[in-house]
Amino acid sequence: MPEPTPLPTADAEALRGLAGGAVHLPGDPLYDESRMPWNLQVDEHPAAVAYPADAHEVARIVRAAAASGLRIAPQGTGHGAPPLAGRLGDAVLLRTSAMTGLRVDAASRTARAEAGVLWGDVIARAGKVGLAGMHMSSPGVGVVGSSLGGGVSWYARQHGLQCSAITAVELVMADGTFVRATEDQDQDLLWAARGGHGGFGVVTALEFDLLPIRTVYAGMLAWDWRHARRVLTAWGEWTADAPESVTSVARIFQVPDEEWMPPDIRGRRLVMLDAVAVGDAGAAARALAPLRALGPETDSFAEVPAADIAHLQLDPQEPTAVYANSVLVHGLPPDAVDALIATAGPGSGSQLLFVELRQLGGALARPAPRGGALDHLDGSFLVLGVGLDVGTGWSAVREDATRVLDSLAPWTSRASYLSMAYEAAARRGWSATAYERLDRIRRSADPNGLFLAPQRPSDD
C-alpha cells in the first residue's frame, strides 16, 4: 500500500464562516464550551470545533479541512471520547449534535436517524407505535456512534448486536462526496459500518431495523454488598441455562450520594441484578424466580412499557468525568467470583463507582447472518470497571479498575469490545480477517488519512 499523500500545512482560519458560523477556533468565546465531550475526563484542544447542521455542511467542512492540512474527528455525544485523547491537535472536532432528523416507519419497522440523534429520541418515537430499538443502557448515548461500535442492548441475547440491524449508511467521503451504502451498492462500506467504529468517512445517518416489542418484564434486585459472593455465584450459575429472551446485568455498586440516584439506595454499597425479559410475562417471571428467591431487599420487577427500561441502570445523564475499561471473560466460576469480591467488594478498598458484569451469549455468540466487521462477541460476560475521580486522581481510579480486570486473567478472552475498552489496542476489537478487511476499506475510502480512527492504534 503506498504511503498517504502528506496534507498541506494546517491552517484552521480557512474554516471560519462555515456551518453558518458554528466553527470555533482556540481563543474564540465559545471554543472551550464547544470542545467538551460528555465524558469530561477528556480535556482536548482541537485545531477547530465545527457544528454542521446537515450533510451538505459536513461536506464543506471536510473539503476545507483537507485543503487546510487538518484531519477530521467526527463526534456525537462524546461518551467514547477517551481513545481520541492526545490526537486532536491537528484535527477538526466535527460535532454532529445539531443533526437530529429522525424517521420511524411503523409499517416497515425501521428507523432513519441522523448523526445527532440520541437513543432516547428513538425510544420515545418508536414506543408510540409499539416498536423498540436495540438501544444502549443510557438514553443519552448517540445512535450513530454506539451502533458503529457494535451496540449491546437489553435485547442483545435474543437479537444480537445493534450494528447487525443496520440496513443502510449515509456518509460524506474524504473528497466531500456523498454515498449511501446498502446491500446493493457500496457493500464494503455497509459491512464496515456494522461494528467497524468509523474512520472511513463521516456517517451522517443510519437506517436500521426496529423490534415489535410493546412491553417487557423488567426490574432490579438489590442486596447489601455483604451478600455479593452468594448472589454473584448464584447468578453465574443461573446464566448458564437462562433463556435467550432474558438479558441480565450484575453489579457491585458503590452508589453515590447524588440527587440523580433513587433515595432508597443513595449512598449505599450494594450488589444488584438488573434484567429485561421479552415475551410472556408469566414465563419471564418463572425464569427469573431463582434470582428473586435469593431474598433481595429491593425487587422492582414488573411488566412495563418497553420504553421504561431506558433508565433501568441508573446511568448519569449529565456530562460527567468517567474512567471505564473492560474485558470479555469466558465464564464466572466460583474462583472468578472470589477474585471480583477481593478486588471490588467489601474490604477491597476499591473506589470504583461500580463493577458491572453484562450477560452475553445467545445471539451475541453466533455470527450475525448479515455479516459485518463485528458480528458477535467472544465471551460469556463483559466485565466493566467504571470510576469517578473522587479526589484521589485518575491514576488511582485506573489502578482500581486494572486490579479488578487483571484478577480475571485466567478467564479473559483474547478479544475486546472496544466501545467499552478505552485502553485496548484496536487489533483486539476484531478477528484477524475482519481487521485486515476493515483496514483495506479504510485505506481505499481515505487514502490520505484524513479521518482519525476512533480507537487507539494497534500495537503491531
Backbone torsions as a table, in degrees:
resi	resn	phi	psi	omega
1	MET	NA	126.3	179.9
2	PRO	-65.8	153.7	178.6
3	GLU	-66.3	144.1	177.8
4	PRO	-59.6	144.9	175.5
5	THR	-67.8	129.4	-179.0
6	PRO	-59.7	140.1	175.1
7	LEU	-76.1	154.3	177.6
8	PRO	-66.4	168.4	179.5
9	THR	-57.8	131.6	-172.9
10	ALA	-67.9	139.7	177.1
11	ASP	-153.0	96.9	-176.0
12	ALA	-71.5	-17.8	-178.7
13	GLU	-59.1	-26.3	-178.4
14	ALA	-67.1	-13.7	-178.4
15	LEU	-88.4	-11.2	-178.7
16	ARG	-58.5	138.7	179.0
17	GLY	92.5	-15.5	176.6
18	LEU	-75.3	166.0	179.5
19	ALA	52.8	41.6	179.2
20	GLY	60.7	25.9	-178.8
21	GLY	90.2	-0.4	-178.5
22	ALA	-86.1	52.2	174.1
23	VAL	-124.9	127.1	-173.5
24	HIS	-122.6	127.9	-179.5
25	LEU	-109.2	159.7	177.9
26	PRO	-51.4	132.5	-177.9
27	GLY	95.8	-17.2	177.1
28	ASP	-71.9	152.2	-176.2
29	PRO	-56.8	-36.4	-175.6
30	LEU	-99.7	6.6	-175.9
31	TYR	-61.1	-50.1	-175.6
32	ASP	-63.9	-39.5	178.8
33	GLU	-67.7	-40.4	-173.3
34	SER	-74.0	-25.5	-175.5
35	ARG	-85.1	-10.8	-173.3
36	MET	-79.5	127.5	177.1
37	PRO	-84.5	177.9	174.9
38	TRP	-61.9	-43.5	179.2
39	ASN	-81.1	99.7	-173.4
40	LEU	-74.5	1.0	173.4
41	GLN	-63.7	-29.2	-175.7
42	VAL	-89.8	125.8	179.5
43	ASP	-123.8	81.1	-174.9
44	GLU	-99.8	154.4	179.2
45	HIS	-127.0	79.4	-179.7
46	PRO	-68.2	164.7	179.2
47	ALA	-64.6	-29.5	177.6
48	ALA	-162.6	157.0	174.0
49	VAL	-124.0	128.5	-178.0
50	ALA	-125.1	140.8	179.1
51	TYR	-119.5	82.5	178.7
52	PRO	-70.1	149.8	179.6
53	ALA	-93.7	-20.3	-177.9
54	ASP	-158.3	179.7	-176.3
55	ALA	-65.3	-31.8	179.0
56	HIS	-65.8	-40.1	176.6
57	GLU	-68.5	-34.6	174.3
58	VAL	-58.2	-47.3	-177.7
59	ALA	-60.5	-41.6	-179.8
60	ARG	-65.6	-38.3	178.2
61	ILE	-67.0	-41.5	179.2
62	VAL	-60.3	-46.6	-179.7
63	ARG	-63.7	-43.1	-178.2
64	ALA	-67.3	-39.0	179.2
65	ALA	-64.1	-44.1	179.6
66	ALA	-62.2	-41.7	180.0
67	ALA	-68.5	-23.1	-176.3
68	SER	-98.7	4.7	178.1
69	GLY	79.4	19.6	179.7
70	LEU	-105.0	155.0	174.7
71	ARG	-98.7	172.8	-176.8
72	ILE	-122.9	131.7	175.0
73	ALA	-127.2	97.0	178.1
74	PRO	-68.2	143.9	177.9
75	GLN	-154.2	133.8	176.4
76	GLY	-92.9	-91.4	-178.8
77	THR	-84.0	-31.8	-175.4
78	GLY	87.1	19.9	173.0
79	HIS	-62.4	-37.9	-178.1
80	GLY	-100.8	33.9	-174.9
81	ALA	-69.5	-28.4	-172.4
82	PRO	-52.9	-37.9	179.8
83	PRO	-63.8	-15.1	177.4
84	LEU	-87.8	-5.0	-175.2
85	ALA	-57.7	131.6	178.3
86	GLY	80.3	7.4	-174.0
87	ARG	-121.7	7.4	-171.9
88	LEU	-106.6	4.9	-174.6
89	GLY	-60.8	-29.2	179.6
90	ASP	-114.8	28.4	-173.5
91	ALA	-125.1	152.6	167.8
92	VAL	-90.1	119.3	174.1
93	LEU	-80.2	107.7	-173.3
94	LEU	-96.8	98.3	-175.9
95	ARG	-86.8	121.5	-172.9
96	THR	-98.6	14.1	-171.6
97	SER	-64.6	-19.3	179.3
98	ALA	-83.0	-7.0	-177.2
99	MET	-93.9	87.0	-166.4
100	THR	-114.8	20.0	178.4
101	GLY	-65.4	133.1	-179.2
102	LEU	-142.0	129.9	176.0
103	ARG	-128.2	128.9	174.5
104	VAL	-115.4	122.8	-179.4
105	ASP	-106.2	106.1	-176.3
106	ALA	-66.4	-35.0	-176.4
107	ALA	-67.0	-44.0	-178.9
108	SER	-91.8	-5.6	-178.1
109	ARG	55.3	50.9	178.9
110	THR	-134.0	164.6	176.0
111	ALA	-136.9	150.5	169.3
112	ARG	-122.0	120.1	-176.8
113	ALA	-122.7	127.8	174.7
114	GLU	-75.4	172.1	-166.7
115	ALA	-67.8	-14.9	178.9
116	GLY	-100.7	3.1	-178.0
117	VAL	-72.9	135.9	176.6
118	LEU	-96.8	157.2	180.0
119	TRP	-61.5	-32.3	178.0
120	GLY	-58.0	-35.7	177.7
121	ASP	-65.3	-43.0	-180.0
122	VAL	-67.0	-43.6	-179.5
123	ILE	-56.3	-46.7	-177.7
124	ALA	-67.6	-47.3	-176.6
125	ARG	-67.1	-45.8	-179.0
126	ALA	-67.7	-37.4	-178.5
127	GLY	-60.6	-29.7	-179.8
128	LYS	-66.9	-21.0	-179.8
129	VAL	-116.4	22.0	174.1
130	GLY	75.2	27.0	179.9
131	LEU	-121.7	164.6	178.8
132	ALA	-141.9	144.4	172.9
133	GLY	-97.3	160.2	177.9
134	MET	-85.1	72.5	-169.7
135	HIS	-86.1	163.2	178.9
136	MET	-78.0	177.3	-176.0
137	SER	-71.1	-20.3	178.3
138	SER	-112.8	129.7	178.6
139	PRO	-69.3	-12.7	-179.4
140	GLY	-86.6	1.4	178.4
141	VAL	-82.3	143.2	-179.8
142	GLY	-72.7	143.5	-179.8
143	VAL	-66.1	-48.4	-172.8
144	VAL	-66.0	-51.3	-177.3
145	GLY	-60.7	-45.0	-178.3
146	SER	-70.0	-33.8	179.0
147	SER	-70.4	-41.4	178.5
148	LEU	-61.6	-30.5	-178.7
149	GLY	-85.0	-9.4	-179.4
150	GLY	134.3	-77.5	176.3
151	GLY	92.7	95.8	177.3
152	VAL	-100.4	108.9	-174.8
153	SER	-105.9	179.8	175.5
154	TRP	-70.6	-10.5	179.5
155	TYR	-108.5	11.8	-168.1
156	ALA	-67.3	-36.2	-176.3
157	ARG	-68.9	-22.4	178.1
158	GLN	-97.1	-30.6	-171.7
159	HIS	-123.1	-1.0	176.8
160	GLY	84.1	-165.1	-177.6
161	LEU	-75.0	147.9	176.7
162	GLN	-60.1	-35.7	-178.5
163	CYS	-60.3	-27.1	179.3
164	SER	-72.8	-14.5	177.9
165	ALA	-84.8	-8.0	-177.5
166	ILE	-69.9	129.7	179.5
167	THR	-111.7	-18.1	177.9
168	ALA	-158.4	149.4	178.5
169	VAL	-135.7	133.4	177.8
170	GLU	-106.5	131.4	-174.4
171	LEU	-136.9	152.8	163.0
172	VAL	-103.1	123.7	-175.1
173	MET	-86.0	177.4	-174.7
174	ALA	-63.9	-25.2	177.8
175	ASP	-92.0	6.8	178.2
176	GLY	86.1	4.3	178.7
177	THR	-86.4	163.9	-177.9
178	PHE	-103.4	142.5	176.5
179	VAL	-136.5	138.8	169.7
180	ARG	-118.2	107.0	-175.1
181	ALA	-93.2	130.9	179.5
182	THR	-137.6	-175.2	175.8
183	GLU	-66.1	-18.9	-176.2
184	ASP	-99.9	-18.5	179.5
185	GLN	-148.2	143.2	-177.6
186	ASP	52.3	48.2	-175.7
187	GLN	-61.2	-32.4	-180.0
188	ASP	-61.0	-39.4	179.9
189	LEU	-68.6	-37.5	176.1
190	LEU	-64.8	-43.7	177.7
191	TRP	-58.2	-43.5	-179.6
192	ALA	-66.5	-34.5	179.7
193	ALA	-68.0	-24.7	178.5
194	ARG	-81.2	75.7	174.7
195	GLY	95.9	5.1	-179.1
196	GLY	-86.5	-2.1	175.2
197	HIS	75.4	-31.6	-176.4
198	GLY	127.5	-161.4	-178.8
199	GLY	89.1	8.4	179.6
200	PHE	-122.7	6.2	-179.2
201	GLY	157.2	174.7	174.6
202	VAL	-95.3	112.4	178.7
203	VAL	-76.1	118.7	-178.8
204	THR	-100.3	-18.3	176.8
205	ALA	-164.5	153.0	174.5
206	LEU	-126.6	147.7	167.1
207	GLU	-115.1	139.3	-175.8
208	PHE	-155.1	159.6	180.0
209	ASP	-76.6	148.8	171.6
210	LEU	-111.4	166.4	-177.1
211	LEU	-109.6	142.1	178.2
212	PRO	-81.0	74.0	-177.4
213	ILE	-126.4	119.4	178.0
214	ARG	-97.7	-44.0	-178.1
215	THR	-132.0	157.8	176.2
216	VAL	-138.2	163.6	172.5
217	TYR	-102.5	113.6	-169.3
218	ALA	-148.5	159.8	176.9
219	GLY	167.6	-168.1	-176.0
220	MET	-133.8	140.5	170.3
221	LEU	-116.0	140.6	-178.0
222	ALA	-142.7	142.4	176.3
223	TRP	-134.6	158.0	168.6
224	ASP	-58.7	144.7	-173.5
225	TRP	-66.9	-7.4	172.3
226	ARG	-60.8	-21.8	-178.9
227	HIS	-95.5	11.3	-172.0
228	ALA	-59.2	-43.8	-177.2
229	ARG	-62.9	-46.8	-179.2
230	ARG	-62.8	-45.0	-176.1
231	VAL	-69.4	-47.3	-177.1
232	LEU	-67.7	-35.1	176.9
233	THR	-63.9	-46.3	180.0
234	ALA	-65.8	-41.2	179.3
235	TRP	-63.9	-42.8	178.6
236	GLY	-59.4	-40.7	177.5
237	GLU	-68.2	-39.3	-179.5
238	TRP	-63.6	-38.2	-177.0
239	THR	-63.9	-23.6	-176.6
240	ALA	-61.2	-31.8	-177.5
241	ASP	-120.3	11.0	-178.1
242	ALA	-65.7	140.8	178.9
243	PRO	-64.6	151.0	-179.1
244	GLU	-66.4	-15.8	177.8
245	SER	-72.4	-8.5	-179.6
246	VAL	-112.5	131.2	171.4
247	THR	-121.1	129.6	-175.4
248	SER	-131.0	161.7	-179.6
249	VAL	-139.0	133.9	173.9
250	ALA	-111.6	144.9	-179.3
251	ARG	-143.0	140.0	161.3
252	ILE	-96.3	111.3	-164.5
253	PHE	-123.0	117.0	171.6
254	GLN	-94.9	91.4	-168.3
255	VAL	-69.6	125.2	179.6
256	PRO	-70.5	152.3	177.6
257	ASP	-85.3	69.9	-175.7
258	GLU	-123.6	153.2	-175.8
259	GLU	-65.4	-25.0	-178.3
260	TRP	-77.1	-3.8	175.6
261	MET	-94.9	145.7	176.7
262	PRO	-58.9	140.6	-175.7
263	PRO	-57.5	-32.4	-174.3
264	ASP	-74.7	-14.3	178.2
265	ILE	-119.5	-4.2	-174.7
266	ARG	-60.2	128.8	176.7
267	GLY	78.8	7.5	-176.5
268	ARG	-101.1	166.2	175.0
269	ARG	-114.5	116.6	-167.7
270	LEU	-132.2	159.5	161.9
271	VAL	-111.9	131.1	-171.0
272	MET	-131.0	147.2	172.5
273	LEU	-125.0	122.5	173.6
274	ASP	-111.4	147.5	177.8
275	ALA	-155.2	151.4	174.2
276	VAL	-130.7	128.6	179.4
277	ALA	-121.2	134.4	-180.0
278	VAL	-102.8	140.5	177.7
279	GLY	113.1	-157.9	-176.9
280	ASP	-59.1	127.4	-176.2
281	ALA	-64.5	-35.7	179.4
282	GLY	-65.1	-44.6	178.2
283	ALA	-64.0	-38.1	178.7
284	ALA	-64.4	-41.7	179.3
285	ALA	-63.4	-38.5	178.5
286	ARG	-67.3	-38.8	179.6
287	ALA	-63.8	-35.2	-177.0
288	LEU	-90.5	-4.1	-176.0
289	ALA	-56.1	-40.4	179.8
290	PRO	-60.5	-31.2	178.5
291	LEU	-75.7	-40.8	179.2
292	ARG	-68.1	-25.3	178.7
293	ALA	-70.8	-10.3	178.6
294	LEU	-75.5	-1.3	173.3
295	GLY	75.4	52.3	177.9
296	PRO	-68.2	152.1	175.0
297	GLU	-82.7	-18.1	174.9
298	THR	-127.2	131.3	179.1
299	ASP	-143.3	106.9	-175.9
300	SER	-109.1	14.5	-174.5
301	PHE	-66.8	136.1	178.6
302	ALA	-167.0	164.1	171.8
303	GLU	-79.6	124.1	-173.7
304	VAL	-136.1	160.8	171.8
305	PRO	-58.8	142.7	-177.1
306	ALA	-56.1	-32.7	-178.7
307	ALA	-64.7	-21.6	-176.2
308	ASP	-69.1	-20.6	-176.4
309	ILE	-78.1	-0.6	179.2
310	ALA	-60.3	-28.0	-177.6
311	HIS	-113.1	15.9	-175.4
312	LEU	-60.2	-39.0	-174.0
313	GLN	-88.5	2.3	173.0
314	LEU	60.4	34.8	177.6
315	ASP	-69.5	144.8	176.4
316	PRO	-63.8	140.2	-178.2
317	GLN	-96.5	-32.0	-178.6
318	GLU	-82.5	154.6	176.9
319	PRO	-50.4	134.8	-171.9
320	THR	-144.7	146.8	174.2
321	ALA	-86.2	114.3	-172.0
322	VAL	-133.7	137.8	168.1
323	TYR	-107.3	136.6	179.1
324	ALA	-145.9	143.7	172.9
325	ASN	-154.9	159.4	-173.3
326	SER	-150.8	165.9	169.4
327	VAL	-139.1	154.9	169.9
328	LEU	-95.3	134.0	179.4
329	VAL	-123.9	154.0	-174.4
330	HIS	-91.8	-8.8	179.7
331	GLY	-170.8	173.0	178.1
332	LEU	-135.6	65.7	177.3
333	PRO	-71.6	170.6	-179.2
334	PRO	-54.3	-35.9	179.5
335	ASP	-65.0	-35.1	177.7
336	ALA	-69.4	-38.5	175.7
337	VAL	-61.8	-43.6	178.1
338	ASP	-59.7	-40.1	179.3
339	ALA	-63.9	-40.0	178.3
340	LEU	-65.5	-43.8	-179.4
341	ILE	-63.5	-41.7	-177.7
342	ALA	-65.0	-30.1	-175.2
343	THR	-103.4	-15.3	-177.3
344	ALA	-137.1	-5.5	-176.4
345	GLY	-99.2	-162.0	-178.9
346	PRO	-55.7	132.9	178.2
347	GLY	82.1	-2.8	-177.2
348	SER	-77.5	-24.1	-174.9
349	GLY	79.4	1.1	179.9
350	SER	-63.9	138.9	175.9
351	GLN	-109.6	15.3	178.2
352	LEU	-63.5	145.5	175.2
353	LEU	-62.0	-49.4	174.2
354	PHE	-159.1	157.4	165.4
355	VAL	-114.6	125.1	-172.8
356	GLU	-117.6	140.0	175.4
357	LEU	-120.5	110.3	179.5
358	ARG	-93.7	124.9	178.0
359	GLN	-69.5	126.1	178.3
360	LEU	-109.8	-141.3	-178.3
361	GLY	76.7	-168.0	-177.5
362	GLY	62.1	-135.1	-179.5
363	ALA	-62.9	-24.7	179.0
364	LEU	-67.4	-22.2	-178.1
365	ALA	-89.4	-9.4	-176.8
366	ARG	-107.4	136.3	176.0
367	PRO	-55.3	130.9	-178.6
368	ALA	-66.6	139.2	-178.8
369	PRO	-56.4	-34.6	-178.2
370	ARG	-75.7	-19.6	-178.0
371	GLY	75.7	169.1	-179.3
372	GLY	160.6	169.0	-179.9
373	ALA	-57.1	-39.8	174.6
374	LEU	-123.2	110.6	-175.9
375	ASP	-117.5	-2.8	174.4
376	HIS	-165.9	172.3	178.9
377	LEU	-119.9	134.1	-175.7
378	ASP	-92.8	79.3	178.9
379	GLY	173.3	158.4	177.7
380	SER	-89.5	-25.1	-179.7
381	PHE	-142.6	148.8	167.9
382	LEU	-105.4	118.1	-179.4
383	VAL	-103.9	121.8	-172.3
384	LEU	-122.4	125.7	174.4
385	GLY	-105.0	126.4	-175.9
386	VAL	-127.8	133.2	180.0
387	GLY	-140.5	154.0	172.5
388	LEU	-110.5	153.8	175.2
389	ASP	-78.4	106.3	-177.5
390	VAL	-100.7	23.2	177.1
391	GLY	109.9	-10.5	-179.7
392	THR	-93.5	-7.8	178.4
393	GLY	95.3	157.9	-176.1
394	TRP	-68.3	-29.3	-179.7
395	SER	-63.0	-37.5	178.7
396	ALA	-67.6	-40.1	178.0
397	VAL	-63.6	-45.3	179.6
398	ARG	-61.6	-40.7	178.8
399	GLU	-62.7	-41.3	178.8
400	ASP	-62.4	-44.8	179.8
401	ALA	-65.8	-41.9	179.8
402	THR	-62.9	-38.4	179.8
403	ARG	-61.7	-42.6	179.2
404	VAL	-64.6	-50.9	-175.3
405	LEU	-67.4	-37.6	178.1
406	ASP	-65.4	-30.5	-178.8
407	SER	-66.0	-17.5	-178.8
408	LEU	-97.9	11.8	-176.1
409	ALA	-52.1	-38.9	-179.0
410	PRO	-62.2	-19.5	-177.0
411	TRP	-115.1	5.5	-172.0
412	THR	-81.0	137.3	175.9
413	SER	-73.5	156.3	173.6
414	ARG	-74.7	-17.8	-179.3
415	ALA	-87.1	162.8	175.1
416	SER	-133.5	148.5	171.5
417	TYR	-97.0	99.2	-166.7
418	LEU	-64.0	-25.8	179.6
419	SER	-63.3	-20.6	179.0
420	MET	-128.0	20.8	177.9
421	ALA	-130.7	79.2	-170.2
422	TYR	-64.7	-21.1	-175.8
423	GLU	-107.5	3.6	-179.1
424	ALA	-79.5	143.3	174.7
425	ALA	-66.5	145.2	-172.8
426	ALA	-58.7	-35.6	-174.7
427	ARG	-59.9	-25.2	-178.0
428	ARG	-77.9	-6.0	-177.9
429	GLY	-82.1	-12.7	-176.6
430	TRP	-141.3	163.8	170.2
431	SER	-64.5	161.6	-179.4
432	ALA	-59.3	-41.7	-179.6
433	THR	-65.0	-44.6	179.8
434	ALA	-66.3	-39.6	179.5
435	TYR	-60.8	-44.4	-178.6
436	GLU	-66.7	-40.5	178.4
437	ARG	-66.6	-42.5	179.2
438	LEU	-61.9	-40.6	178.3
439	ASP	-62.6	-41.3	178.2
440	ARG	-63.5	-41.6	-179.8
441	ILE	-64.7	-44.0	178.8
442	ARG	-61.9	-44.0	-179.2
443	ARG	-66.7	-35.3	177.8
444	SER	-70.4	-42.2	-178.4
445	ALA	-74.9	-27.5	-173.6
446	ASP	-140.0	68.9	-173.0
447	PRO	-64.3	-22.0	-178.9
448	ASN	-98.4	6.6	176.6
449	GLY	65.7	39.6	-179.2
450	LEU	-69.6	-38.4	-174.5
451	PHE	-93.4	133.4	175.0
452	LEU	-76.3	127.0	173.1
453	ALA	-66.5	138.4	-173.7
454	PRO	-81.2	14.3	174.0
455	GLN	-123.7	164.8	173.8
456	ARG	-68.4	146.0	179.4
457	PRO	-59.7	152.9	178.2
458	SER	-75.6	154.8	172.1
459	ASP	-88.2	93.6	-175.9
460	ASP	-78.9	NA	NA
